[in-house]
Amino acid sequence: MSKNSATNATTKVSPFVLLIIILTLVLSLTALIIALSTFESNVIAAGWLTLIGALGVVISTYVLLQARRRTQEKIATPPTLTTVECTKCGFKNVREFQRGDYIFKEAEKCEKCGNPTQIAAIYREVKEGHKERYRF
């Protein structure tokens, strides 16, 4: 998977979620319009419809903004490293992963003794940083 397709997959909002948000917003606005038209005849019903409409507008706007904000965050993948080890002298070299690398594959010649080397390990380098704190 290329980097472009990985970022495109994380930057889209699900159409189903978008449909639910828009439907909630439309129903909330409809409740507000009905509340305005029934305000003179039935004040209690108009009050409840105003409350429902306002809450619906606030919640759907908040969810839409949160979904948009989450999609703008980029996921950083740590680099994949390959450890190459000499079969004779035990010299180890760490380099970036190259396409086609696999464990026990014969790699380039040893820098020290000139004997063939093998790939001993393939791993991702994870740096321990600060943990993200979620605010609610």
Summary of the structure (lengths in Angstrom):
residues: 136
radius of gyration: 29.0
end to end distance: 33.9
largest distance: 95.7
contacts: 308
relative contact order: 0.12
helix: 45%
strand: 18%
